Amino acid sequence: MNELMRPQIQVLPQTLINKIAAGEVIVRPASVVKETVENAFDAAAHHIRVEVDRDARSITVVDDGCGMDGENAKRAILRHSTSKIREFDDLMALVTRGFRGEALASIVSVSRFEMLTRLRDDLAGVRLVASGGRVEKVESVGAPPGTTIRVRDLFYNTPARLKFLKSPAAEFGATAYLLMQQALSHPEVGMRCAREDEVRFDLPPDQDLRTRMEELLGSAVRGKTIEVDFERHGVAVRGFVSRPEANRKDRKWLFLMVNGRPIAAKQLAYPIQDAYAGLLMKQRFPIVVLDIRIDPREVDVNVHPTKEEVRFEEERKVAGVLHRAVSAALASHPLIPNIAIPSETGSRPPVPRRAGDAAEHSAPSGPATGESDPSLPFVFSPTGTPAATPGGRPAQTSVPPRVRQNDFVGTGSPIADTHVSDRTPGERDRTVPCSGPIEREVNPLEPPPNVRLSIADGPDPIPLGQIGRSYIAAEWGDDLLLIDQHAAHERLIYQRLTNRPPGGPVPVQPLLVPIVMEVAPDEIQAVESLIPLLSEMGIEMCRGEGRTFEVGAVPSDMDSITVEGLVRDVLDDLTQGDPRLLGVGELRDRVRVRMACRAAIKAGQALSEEEIARLVSEIVGSRLSFTCPHGRPTMVLLKRSQLDLQFGRR
């Protein structure tokens, strides 16, 4: 090899080493804010103020924490300097927020830096000025107690890093979002976020978490949160989750902390979403602020330079407890949307039908979301369950008792076989194992005791009749309960299918003439994969000639189900993503959902008084009955107070 082409190994200069290290920790303006705010938390600050200039490259962070003296201020900007670690074992039980000892050194190396700091008992403070990693001045000055960090011209000496910054507005948006995370992690600390003269939020100290959450996130969550306070196996989960009607189209407002430290833990989003299964429509996500408390020795927060990712010693245990915590919180609250009639009602256009709705859902209905729709005549907001009969009236019990499937003669009634509980007549459901994929993997977790599952704490509703052959009206104490007959029946059938013992016998009805369906060439393999699952549900299907499949029997309690429509629905579901990524459990659940939809009574279908009474009785006593399997509401409540308001009685 030519001597000139032989690679030469050399030691990099310290200034270049510092810039490389800074690139691991300080990747954008929000990184500066994160590191300095975390240091302020560790300094026991009671109030933190963050100001960002218009260009998003000049940042000021002011705190009223403990401050530093001159010698500690000079050491604080050196690499690998920290007040939080003394020996290796300290890394195994970290409880502070900042600890790496590289944050200030990294910031100094890529900016023009100034720090003012003063101990509370000192007469004077210290001003330290540095630029590009070099200290230029250290002097005694007057300063308030605490620490002020000023960063100017961020990345002025690293043009490659500067080139990849987004627009100033986008960078400030990332900073504001990060500060929201930090503010939610420490509601006892006051926090102000401003961009020049524009104040994004100014939160007072000593707030409780619910108040801070509502002040930060606004009307999207105000009055729509459920408290979570759950502990199992050394893992505690505390915070708040949103009611189903308060949701988003993304996971942006899923705020998770571990021992008070905000984390980006995508793997923990799945048990939370699983707890909401059947309560939210597809591609909608809950709003969550939860803190997971765990022995610091069971979690490693030192796996990423920014400390945003963590690794648990027993991740399945943590995921299982998280799933149970959210499930128990949801199950312990009645989740009926409450109709709030605007004080001034004007003419409004009719509610448009949503694209993609099946024919069974053709009756007008609004989106079960937390976002406003100007075309809706009503606005949904949360409600509680009456603790007693309103007005002091005795509970009325004129609704016929629930009728079991075996008590029916024949199957002519469209709602004759909806019973999904093994309780005795008149008995209310009180407990339910909060099942789900995560929970089944973590078998040591016992079900939460004595959780409320239905609206059964109030008086028995009195059916009044049908509205437009699609909705059922019932008097509930002094209030009016409105039930979507298709969604309610769909929920009951889905629960019955879900509660069947795995591998248990299913009564079937052989068909005199098999149903023959033909599929496209690219659908053959998918339909073949469905045959075992359909067989579990009582639909006996086999491969015929060419591209045909034959159905020889259907469930005896669903003899009117359109099997070809069911299979088409499931195939449509599979085309939404890669079916190879679906587990057997999820695929089985999709079949159940589609079967329930196809077998349920339809909007526009007339019902007898007996059928109406039975459906009302079943859905009121059924667990988790507030939404259909697609996440649409099965019922809404019009309070007496709203009626009084409309008729000028208050």
C-alpha positions as semicolon CSV with decimal commas, in nm:
position;residue;x (nm);y (nm);z (nm)
1;M;0,000;0,000;0,000
2;N;0,120;0,345;-0,084
3;E;0,252;0,519;0,225
4;L;0,043;0,827;0,148
5;M;-0,280;0,620;0,127
6;R;-0,228;0,435;0,456
7;P;-0,484;0,564;0,712
8;Q;-0,339;0,746;1,008
9;I;-0,504;0,725;1,349
10;Q;-0,502;1,046;1,548
11;V;-0,659;1,189;1,859
12;L;-0,926;1,451;1,788
13;P;-0,886;1,797;1,941
14;Q;-1,099;1,865;2,248
15;T;-1,311;2,131;2,075
16;L;-1,414;1,882;1,807
17;I;-1,483;1,616;2,069
18;N;-1,713;1,858;2,249
19;K;-1,903;1,938;1,930
20;I;-1,951;1,569;1,851
21;A;-2,074;1,507;2,207
22;A;-2,308;1,804;2,180
23;G;-2,465;1,648;1,870
24;E;-2,573;1,350;2,082
25;V;-2,748;1,562;2,344
26;I;-2,834;1,898;2,182
27;V;-3,009;1,828;1,853
28;R;-3,246;2,127;1,840
29;P;-3,353;2,429;2,051
30;A;-3,596;2,211;2,246
31;S;-3,298;2,005;2,366
32;V;-3,150;2,315;2,533
33;V;-3,478;2,380;2,708
34;K;-3,515;2,019;2,821
35;E;-3,172;1,998;2,977
36;T;-3,189;2,334;3,155
37;V;-3,545;2,280;3,283
38;E;-3,454;1,938;3,419
39;N;-3,159;2,095;3,604
40;A;-3,401;2,353;3,745
41;F;-3,627;2,075;3,876
42;D;-3,329;1,912;4,046
43;A;-3,239;2,251;4,196
44;A;-3,580;2,253;4,372
45;A;-3,710;2,545;4,167
46;H;-4,059;2,668;4,257
47;H;-4,105;2,858;3,933
48;I;-3,940;2,828;3,589
49;R;-3,963;3,081;3,307
50;V;-3,866;2,998;2,948
51;E;-3,842;3,262;2,677
52;V;-3,757;3,190;2,314
53;D;-3,671;3,460;2,059
54;R;-3,840;3,484;1,720
55;D;-3,562;3,290;1,547
56;A;-3,588;3,005;1,803
57;R;-3,208;3,002;1,837
58;S;-3,189;3,235;2,136
59;I;-3,325;3,095;2,461
60;T;-3,349;3,216;2,820
61;V;-3,436;2,987;3,110
62;V;-3,483;3,141;3,454
63;D;-3,542;2,944;3,775
64;D;-3,560;3,026;4,146
65;G;-3,382;2,711;4,256
66;C;-3,088;2,672;4,492
67;G;-2,829;2,834;4,259
68;M;-2,450;2,782;4,270
69;D;-2,138;2,953;4,396
70;G;-1,851;3,056;4,168
71;E;-1,649;2,736;4,187
72;N;-1,948;2,512;4,119
73;A;-2,058;2,736;3,833
74;K;-1,721;2,696;3,662
75;R;-1,726;2,317;3,711
76;A;-2,086;2,286;3,591
77;I;-1,994;2,360;3,229
78;L;-1,717;2,100;3,216
79;R;-1,782;1,762;3,054
80;H;-1,871;1,477;3,288
81;S;-1,935;1,710;3,579
82;T;-2,246;1,648;3,789
83;S;-2,372;1,683;4,143
84;K;-2,598;1,378;4,112
85;I;-2,363;1,085;4,067
86;R;-2,072;0,980;4,287
87;E;-2,017;0,616;4,197
88;F;-2,134;0,351;3,950
89;D;-2,409;0,218;4,177
90;D;-2,577;0,559;4,168
91;L;-2,668;0,492;3,805
92;M;-2,877;0,194;3,916
93;A;-3,113;0,402;4,131
94;L;-3,147;0,743;3,968
95;V;-3,420;0,969;4,101
96;T;-3,296;1,304;3,964
97;R;-3,388;1,442;3,624
98;G;-3,052;1,563;3,490
99;F;-2,752;1,345;3,568
100;R;-2,527;1,287;3,269
101;G;-2,299;1,584;3,331
102;E;-2,282;1,672;2,962
103;A;-2,577;1,907;2,914
104;L;-2,424;2,245;2,994
105;A;-2,091;2,148;2,839
106;S;-2,269;2,050;2,519
107;I;-2,473;2,371;2,512
108;V;-2,163;2,584;2,571
109;S;-1,976;2,417;2,285
110;V;-2,238;2,510;2,020
111;S;-2,360;2,853;2,134
112;R;-2,279;3,188;2,289
113;F;-2,356;3,115;2,651
114;E;-2,417;3,319;2,965
115;M;-2,507;3,198;3,314
116;L;-2,612;3,407;3,613
117;T;-2,642;3,216;3,939
118;R;-2,657;3,291;4,309
119;L;-2,698;3,094;4,627
120;R;-2,986;3,226;4,835
121;D;-2,762;3,312;5,133
122;D;-2,486;3,477;4,929
123;L;-2,469;3,853;4,894
124;A;-2,359;3,844;4,529
125;G;-2,400;3,609;4,237
126;V;-2,173;3,485;3,959
127;R;-2,181;3,567;3,588
128;L;-2,009;3,321;3,355
129;V;-1,973;3,394;2,982
130;A;-1,853;3,135;2,732
131;S;-1,859;3,083;2,356
132;G;-1,789;2,780;2,140
133;G;-1,668;2,582;2,439
134;R;-1,428;2,845;2,576
135;V;-1,486;3,041;2,896
136;E;-1,445;3,413;2,831
137;K;-1,539;3,572;3,162
138;V;-1,627;3,486;3,522
139;E;-1,723;3,774;3,749
140;S;-1,915;3,866;4,061
141;V;-2,245;4,045;3,991
142;G;-2,575;4,120;4,150
143;A;-2,830;3,850;4,071
144;P;-3,154;3,710;4,214
145;P;-3,142;3,373;4,392
146;G;-3,149;3,084;4,147
147;T;-3,003;3,042;3,800
148;T;-3,053;3,215;3,466
149;I;-2,922;3,052;3,147
150;R;-2,902;3,259;2,828
151;V;-2,817;3,085;2,503
152;R;-2,760;3,292;2,188
153;D;-2,683;3,196;1,826
154;L;-2,735;2,825;1,884
155;F;-2,531;2,612;1,638
156;Y;-2,350;2,922;1,506
157;N;-2,029;2,717;1,481
158;T;-2,185;2,392;1,353
159;P;-2,336;2,482;1,014
160;A;-2,433;2,123;0,938
161;R;-2,651;2,109;1,248
162;L;-2,792;2,454;1,175
163;K;-2,882;2,349;0,822
164;F;-3,114;2,075;0,942
165;L;-3,319;2,288;1,179
166;K;-3,683;2,332;1,081
167;S;-3,859;2,667;1,055
168;P;-3,853;2,889;1,367
169;A;-4,225;2,827;1,417
170;A;-4,177;2,450;1,403
171;E;-3,881;2,463;1,642
172;F;-4,076;2,674;1,888
173;G;-4,370;2,434;1,855
174;A;-4,143;2,146;1,954
175;T;-4,016;2,351;2,249
176;A;-4,368;2,437;2,366
177;Y;-4,473;2,071;2,344
178;L;-4,170;1,963;2,544
179;L;-4,253;2,222;2,810
180;M;-4,607;2,084;2,826
181;Q;-4,458;1,744;2,908
182;Q;-4,236;1,897;3,173
183;A;-4,520;2,101;3,323
184;L;-4,740;1,792;3,352
185;S;-4,460;1,598;3,519
186;H;-4,428;1,860;3,796
187;P;-4,762;2,035;3,855
188;E;-4,628;2,174;4,181
189;V;-4,377;2,390;3,989
190;G;-4,498;2,709;3,822
191;M;-4,399;2,735;3,456
192;R;-4,416;3,007;3,194
193;C;-4,353;2,960;2,821
194;A;-4,322;3,260;2,589
195;R;-4,197;3,346;2,243
196;E;-4,092;3,708;2,265
197;D;-4,415;3,884;2,374
198;E;-4,644;3,589;2,297
199;V;-4,717;3,388;2,614
200;R;-4,817;3,031;2,534
201;F;-4,894;2,946;2,895
202;D;-4,823;3,081;3,242
203;L;-4,903;2,818;3,505
204;P;-4,899;2,896;3,875
205;P;-4,714;2,672;4,119
206;D;-4,879;2,424;4,355
207;Q;-5,145;2,301;4,113
208;D;-5,295;1,954;4,130
209;L;-5,248;1,741;3,821
210;R;-5,610;1,753;3,701
211;T;-5,618;2,133;3,718
212;R;-5,289;2,160;3,532
213;M;-5,400;1,910;3,271
214;E;-5,723;2,102;3,209
215;E;-5,545;2,437;3,200
216;L;-5,287;2,314;2,948
217;L;-5,511;2,104;2,722
218;G;-5,822;2,319;2,749
219;S;-6,181;2,228;2,671
220;A;-6,076;1,905;2,501
221;V;-6,038;1,748;2,847
222;R;-6,214;1,985;3,087
223;G;-6,470;1,781;3,277
224;K;-6,385;1,473;3,068
225;T;-6,112;1,301;3,269
226;I;-6,112;0,992;3,486
227;E;-5,866;0,950;3,771
228;V;-5,632;0,651;3,770
229;D;-5,491;0,529;4,103
230;F;-5,379;0,170;4,081
231;E;-5,098;-0,038;4,229
232;R;-4,992;-0,398;4,177
233;H;-4,668;-0,592;4,211
234;G;-4,457;-0,293;4,307
235;V;-4,581;-0,080;4,016
236;A;-4,809;0,218;4,083
237;V;-4,995;0,407;3,807
238;R;-5,144;0,746;3,889
239;G;-5,285;1,026;3,680
240;F;-5,580;1,083;3,449
241;V;-5,722;0,938;3,129
242;S;-5,991;1,085;2,907
243;R;-6,345;0,963;2,873
244;P;-6,404;0,802;2,532
245;E;-6,576;1,109;2,386
246;A;-6,256;1,311;2,442
247;N;-6,008;1,167;2,193
248;R;-5,765;1,263;1,918
249;K;-5,662;1,148;1,574
250;D;-5,303;1,091;1,695
251;R;-5,109;0,991;2,007
252;K;-4,967;1,340;2,063
253;W;-5,149;1,386;2,393
254;L;-5,047;1,053;2,538
255;F;-4,817;1,180;2,814
256;L;-4,633;0,912;3,010
257;M;-4,386;0,956;3,292
258;V;-4,172;0,708;3,484
259;N;-4,094;0,825;3,836
260;G;-4,178;1,178;3,725
261;R;-3,960;1,168;3,412
262;P;-4,139;1,220;3,076
263;I;-4,062;0,935;2,840
264;A;-4,124;0,839;2,479
265;A;-4,232;0,478;2,531
266;K;-4,422;0,361;2,225
267;Q;-4,438;0,010;2,366
268;L;-4,649;0,136;2,657
269;A;-4,906;0,299;2,427
270;Y;-5,038;-0,042;2,322
271;P;-5,171;-0,161;2,662
272;I;-5,344;0,175;2,702
273;Q;-5,507;0,151;2,358
274;D;-5,604;-0,208;2,435
275;A;-5,784;-0,090;2,749
276;Y;-5,994;0,140;2,526
277;A;-6,076;-0,140;2,281
278;G;-6,440;-0,109;2,176
279;L;-6,472;0,237;2,332
280;L;-6,305;0,438;2,055
281;M;-6,352;0,436;1,681
282;K;-6,067;0,318;1,465
283;Q;-5,772;0,553;1,434
284;R;-5,882;0,754;1,740
285;F;-5,665;0,773;2,049
286;P;-5,726;0,868;2,414
287;I;-5,578;1,163;2,601
288;V;-5,361;1,036;2,884
289;V;-5,141;1,182;3,159
290;L;-5,001;0,897;3,368
291;D;-4,702;0,858;3,597
292;I;-4,565;0,507;3,648
293;R;-4,395;0,472;3,985
294;I;-4,151;0,184;4,011
295;D;-3,836;0,095;4,203
296;P;-3,557;0,291;4,024
297;R;-3,348;-0,026;4,025
298;E;-3,604;-0,188;3,792
299;V;-3,579;0,076;3,520
300;D;-3,277;0,194;3,320
301;V;-3,302;0,560;3,218
302;N;-2,946;0,565;3,088
303;V;-3,009;0,397;2,753
304;H;-3,033;0,711;2,539
305;P;-2,838;1,039;2,539
306;T;-3,155;1,247;2,577
307;K;-3,294;1,020;2,852
308;E;-3,631;1,007;2,676
309;E;-3,627;0,630;2,631
310;V;-3,614;0,385;2,919
311;R;-3,578;0,010;2,956
312;F;-3,769;-0,189;3,217
313;E;-3,636;-0,499;3,386
314;E;-3,981;-0,660;3,348
315;E;-4,155;-0,477;3,068
316;R;-4,444;-0,723;3,047
317;K;-4,522;-0,669;3,414
318;V;-4,526;-0,291;3,373
319;A;-4,741;-0,315;3,058
320;G;-4,982;-0,549;3,232
321;V;-5,025;-0,324;3,535
322;L;-5,070;-0,023;3,306
323;H;-5,340;-0,204;3,110
324;R;-5,524;-0,303;3,428
325;A;-5,495;0,045;3,574
326;V;-5,660;0,209;3,275
327;S;-5,917;-0,070;3,233
328;A;-6,023;-0,049;3,597
329;A;-6,053;0,331;3,580
330;L;-6,272;0,317;3,269
331;A;-6,485;0,035;3,405
332;S;-6,548;0,221;3,731
333;H;-6,719;0,517;3,564
334;P;-7,043;0,543;3,367
335;L;-6,950;0,656;3,021
336;I;-7,280;0,774;2,875
337;P;-7,242;1,092;2,670
338;N;-7,466;1,368;2,804
339;I;-7,654;1,584;2,554
340;A;-7,582;1,952;2,615
341;I;-7,824;2,170;2,418
342;P;-7,677;2,509;2,322
343;S;-7,849;2,802;2,487
344;E;-7,920;2,960;2,149
345;T;-8,023;2,714;1,882
346;G;-8,050;2,821;1,523
347;S;-8,118;2,635;1,205
348;R;-7,842;2,391;1,126
349;P;-7,776;2,175;0,825
350;P;-7,851;1,805;0,849
351;V;-7,579;1,578;0,981
352;P;-7,391;1,431;0,685
353;R;-7,336;1,060;0,670
354;R;-6,976;0,961;0,734
355;A;-6,791;0,800;0,448
356;G;-6,732;0,431;0,501
357;D;-7,030;0,370;0,731
358;A;-7,204;0,041;0,672
359;A;-7,568;0,037;0,567
360;E;-7,665;-0,072;0,916
361;H;-7,539;0,263;1,050
362;S;-7,728;0,474;0,798
363;A;-7,926;0,662;1,061
364;P;-7,779;1,010;1,122
365;S;-7,519;1,011;1,395
366;G;-7,229;1,233;1,495
367;P;-6,868;1,129;1,530
368;A;-6,777;0,983;1,866
369;T;-6,484;1,216;1,905
370;G;-6,366;1,499;2,119
371;E;-6,360;1,739;1,824
372;S;-6,649;1,972;1,752
373;D;-6,860;1,931;1,441
374;P;-7,054;2,244;1,343
375;S;-7,322;2,033;1,177
376;L;-7,417;1,855;1,498
377;P;-7,731;1,978;1,676
378;F;-7,597;1,858;2,010
379;V;-7,260;1,866;2,182
380;F;-7,158;1,561;2,380
381;S;-7,008;1,605;2,725
382;P;-6,956;1,361;3,015
383;T;-7,218;1,277;3,270
384;G;-7,233;1,094;3,597
385;T;-7,481;0,830;3,706
386;P;-7,757;0,948;3,942
387;A;-7,686;0,813;4,288
388;A;-8,058;0,801;4,359
389;T;-8,382;0,853;4,178
390;P;-8,398;1,224;4,084
391;G;-8,664;1,422;4,263
392;G;-8,683;1,172;4,547
393;R;-8,924;0,949;4,357
394;P;-8,902;0,575;4,424
395;A;-8,718;0,373;4,163
396;Q;-8,962;0,247;3,903
397;T;-8,939;-0,118;3,809
398;S;-9,195;-0,164;3,536
399;V;-8,936;-0,296;3,291
400;P;-8,980;-0,671;3,243
401;P;-8,702;-0,883;3,397
402;R;-8,425;-0,996;3,169
403;V;-8,518;-1,304;2,972
404;R;-8,264;-1,578;2,917
405;Q;-8,209;-1,734;2,577
406;N;-8,340;-2,072;2,694
407;D;-8,670;-1,914;2,804
408;F;-8,764;-1,829;2,445
409;V;-8,971;-2,052;2,227
410;G;-8,834;-2,022;1,877
411;T;-8,598;-1,758;1,742
412;G;-8,834;-1,532;1,558
413;S;-8,763;-1,227;1,776
414;P;-8,474;-1,022;1,640
415;I;-8,348;-0,959;1,993
416;A;-8,445;-1,286;2,155
417;D;-8,091;-1,413;2,201
418;T;-7,896;-1,116;2,326
419;H;-7,838;-1,221;2,686
420;V;-7,471;-1,200;2,770
421;S;-7,458;-1,240;3,149
422;D;-7,482;-1,537;3,384
423;R;-7,639;-1,336;3,668
424;T;-7,976;-1,415;3,815
425;P;-8,276;-1,206;3,703
426;G;-8,267;-0,858;3,851
427;E;-7,904;-0,888;3,960
428;R;-7,664;-0,616;3,841
429;D;-7,317;-0,671;3,699
430;R;-7,051;-0,534;3,933
431;T;-6,720;-0,690;3,835
432;V;-6,545;-0,790;3,519
433;P;-6,197;-0,921;3,443
434;C;-6,039;-0,651;3,230
435;S;-5,914;-0,887;2,966
436;G;-5,681;-0,796;2,681
437;P;-5,369;-0,919;2,506
438;I;-5,133;-0,763;2,757
439;E;-5,332;-0,880;3,056
440;R;-5,344;-1,236;2,928
441;E;-4,968;-1,241;2,901
442;V;-4,931;-1,124;3,261
443;N;-5,139;-1,383;3,441
444;P;-5,028;-1,292;3,796
445;L;-5,241;-0,977;3,777
446;E;-5,575;-1,037;3,944
447;P;-5,882;-0,854;3,815
448;P;-5,971;-0,523;3,980
449;P;-6,241;-0,579;4,243
450;N;-6,583;-0,418;4,256
451;V;-6,570;-0,193;3,954
452;R;-6,885;-0,037;3,813
453;L;-6,967;-0,151;3,463
454;S;-7,305;-0,015;3,367
455;I;-7,564;0,250;3,447
456;A;-7,728;0,005;3,686
457;D;-7,682;0,228;3,992
458;G;-7,974;0,445;3,883
459;P;-8,342;0,361;3,851
460;D;-8,463;0,112;3,593
461;P;-8,539;0,292;3,266
462;I;-8,900;0,290;3,149
463;P;-8,922;0,234;2,770
464;L;-9,133;0,496;2,593
465;G;-9,107;0,378;2,233
466;Q;-8,915;0,409;1,908
467;I;-8,808;0,726;1,730
468;G;-8,782;0,691;1,353
469;R;-8,761;0,313;1,394
470;S;-8,393;0,364;1,478
471;Y;-8,372;0,499;1,831
472;I;-8,541;0,398;2,154
473;A;-8,651;0,654;2,410
474;A;-8,670;0,560;2,777
475;E;-8,745;0,756;3,092
476;W;-8,461;0,724;3,341
477;G;-8,562;0,890;3,664
478;D;-8,625;1,249;3,559
479;D;-8,398;1,220;3,255
480;L;-8,444;1,096;2,899
481;L;-8,226;0,808;2,780
482;L;-8,191;0,770;2,403
483;I;-8,060;0,437;2,269
484;D;-7,937;0,353;1,920
485;Q;-8,109;0,018;1,864
486;H;-7,856;-0,115;1,615
487;A;-7,549;-0,010;1,815
488;A;-7,696;-0,145;2,140
489;H;-7,791;-0,481;1,992
490;E;-7,454;-0,500;1,820
491;R;-7,280;-0,452;2,156
492;L;-7,486;-0,728;2,318
493;I;-7,418;-0,979;2,040
494;Y;-7,047;-0,892;2,044
495;Q;-7,032;-0,955;2,418
496;R;-7,210;-1,286;2,380
497;L;-6,959;-1,396;2,116
498;T;-6,668;-1,279;2,326
499;N;-6,792;-1,455;2,640
500;R;-6,822;-1,794;2,476
501;P;-6,568;-2,040;2,621
502;P;-6,282;-2,101;2,374
503;G;-6,342;-2,424;2,186
504;G;-6,689;-2,464;2,337
505;P;-6,976;-2,604;2,131
506;V;-7,180;-2,361;1,924
507;P;-7,534;-2,460;1,823
508;V;-7,553;-2,453;1,444
509;Q;-7,832;-2,460;1,187
510;P;-7,749;-2,674;0,878
511;L;-7,858;-2,515;0,553
512;L;-8,077;-2,710;0,312
513;V;-7,897;-2,542;0,022
514;P;-7,533;-2,440;0,085
515;I;-7,441;-2,078;0,026
516;V;-7,187;-2,051;-0,254
517;M;-6,967;-1,745;-0,285
518;E;-6,696;-1,669;-0,537
519;V;-6,392;-1,458;-0,449
520;A;-6,121;-1,286;-0,647
521;P;-5,797;-1,478;-0,713
522;D;-5,600;-1,263;-0,470
523;E;-5,857;-1,324;-0,193
524;I;-5,846;-1,704;-0,186
525;Q;-5,565;-1,734;0,068
526;A;-5,722;-1,475;0,300
527;V;-6,060;-1,651;0,294
528;E;-5,894;-1,987;0,364
529;S;-5,727;-1,834;0,669
530;L;-6,070;-1,729;0,798
531;I;-6,226;-2,077;0,780
532;P;-6,102;-2,196;1,125
533;L;-6,214;-1,873;1,292
534;L;-6,555;-1,882;1,126
535;S;-6,591;-2,242;1,237
536;E;-6,533;-2,135;1,598
537;M;-6,828;-1,898;1,559
538;G;-7,059;-2,167;1,415
539;I;-7,016;-2,082;1,045
540;E;-6,910;-2,400;0,864
541;M;-6,729;-2,313;0,542
542;C;-6,518;-2,519;0,306
543;R;-6,331;-2,467;-0,018
544;G;-6,528;-2,547;-0,330
545;E;-6,423;-2,570;-0,691
546;G;-6,209;-2,304;-0,847
547;R;-6,251;-1,975;-0,662
548;T;-6,569;-2,073;-0,477
549;F;-6,636;-2,141;-0,110
550;E;-6,942;-2,314;0,033
551;V;-7,119;-2,242;0,362
552;G;-7,307;-2,544;0,497
553;A;-7,423;-2,420;0,840
554;V;-7,466;-2,100;1,040
555;P;-7,515;-2,034;1,413
556;S;-7,866;-2,131;1,513
557;D;-7,915;-1,799;1,693
558;M;-7,800;-1,604;1,384
559;D;-7,974;-1,796;1,108
560;S;-8,051;-1,475;0,919
561;I;-7,691;-1,354;0,901
562;T;-7,557;-1,279;0,554
563;V;-7,236;-1,482;0,551
564;E;-7,105;-1,346;0,223
565;G;-7,147;-0,990;0,349
566;L;-6,967;-1,089;0,670
567;V;-6,672;-1,236;0,481
568;R;-6,657;-0,930;0,255
569;D;-6,650;-0,703;0,560
570;V;-6,360;-0,896;0,715
571;L;-6,173;-0,896;0,384
572;D;-6,217;-0,520;0,367
573;D;-6,068;-0,495;0,716
574;L;-5,769;-0,700;0,608
575;T;-5,701;-0,473;0,311
576;Q;-5,651;-0,180;0,551
577;G;-5,313;-0,321;0,654
578;D;-5,084;-0,618;0,620
579;P;-5,287;-0,922;0,741
580;R;-4,962;-1,098;0,825
581;L;-4,912;-0,847;1,105
582;L;-5,243;-0,941;1,270
583;G;-5,232;-1,192;1,550
584;V;-5,492;-1,466;1,571
585;G;-5,657;-1,291;1,864
586;E;-5,701;-0,964;1,674
587;L;-5,828;-1,140;1,363
588;R;-6,076;-1,338;1,573
589;D;-6,199;-1,016;1,730
590;R;-6,252;-0,856;1,389
591;V;-6,467;-1,152;1,290
592;R;-6,672;-1,110;1,609
593;V;-6,720;-0,739;1,545
594;R;-6,837;-0,798;1,190
595;M;-7,066;-1,085;1,293
596;A;-7,226;-0,866;1,557
597;C;-7,279;-0,588;1,305
598;R;-7,435;-0,820;1,047
599;A;-7,659;-1,003;1,296
600;A;-7,783;-0,697;1,487
601;I;-8,120;-0,538;1,429
602;K;-8,099;-0,258;1,178
603;A;-8,174;0,110;1,184
604;G;-8,523;0,154;1,041
605;Q;-8,646;-0,181;1,175
606;A;-8,974;-0,175;1,369
607;L;-8,971;-0,344;1,710
608;S;-9,252;-0,465;1,930
609;E;-9,303;-0,327;2,281
610;E;-9,166;-0,650;2,427
611;E;-8,857;-0,635;2,208
612;I;-8,798;-0,272;2,302
613;A;-8,832;-0,346;2,673
614;R;-8,597;-0,643;2,649
615;L;-8,332;-0,449;2,458
616;V;-8,345;-0,160;2,705
617;S;-8,319;-0,396;3,000
618;E;-8,025;-0,586;2,852
619;I;-7,818;-0,288;2,740
620;V;-7,868;-0,105;3,071
621;G;-7,744;-0,401;3,272
622;S;-7,469;-0,506;3,034
623;R;-7,108;-0,429;3,111
624;L;-6,917;-0,172;2,909
625;S;-7,236;-0,106;2,716
626;F;-7,175;0,261;2,639
627;T;-7,035;0,203;2,290
628;C;-7,075;-0,048;2,012
629;P;-6,769;-0,255;1,910
630;H;-6,681;0,017;1,656
631;G;-6,667;0,281;1,929
632;R;-6,993;0,461;1,845
633;P;-7,215;0,549;2,142
634;T;-7,502;0,313;2,214
635;M;-7,685;0,567;2,427
636;V;-7,694;0,935;2,519
637;L;-7,866;1,108;2,808
638;L;-8,077;1,425;2,801
639;K;-8,082;1,560;3,156
640;R;-8,392;1,713;3,313
641;S;-8,187;2,026;3,377
642;Q;-8,133;2,069;3,003
643;L;-8,505;2,038;2,937
644;D;-8,580;2,292;3,210
645;L;-8,335;2,530;3,046
646;Q;-8,502;2,499;2,707
647;F;-8,849;2,561;2,852
648;G;-8,739;2,861;3,056
649;R;-8,769;2,693;3,395
650;R;-8,428;2,808;3,516
